[in-house]
């Protein structure tokens, strides 16, 4: 049973790491959208490819106030909630199975 606890603890850390990485990539995409950069450069294309699966469904919703797009803010909130819920569940399972 101890092994399951360690596995759930590792999954919790992995989920938290992925969510944190996505926070920073979204933040970088927002900053890059404010400055004039080449949209076809490698790093910019990487940011677009990684963050578009998160932002594209949200951009279909009416989340615009004038010229301001609130979809990244909603994406941050969704990542935060997902991170907290999944990590809490996985850590509770880890403690339950003796891995904490």
Buried (B, 14 or more C-beta within 10 A) or exposed (E): EEEBBBBBBEBBBEBBEBBEEBBEBBEBBBEBEEEEEEEEEEEBEEBBEBBEEBBEEBBEEEBEEEEEBBBBBBBBEEBEEBBEEBBEBBBEBBEEBEBB
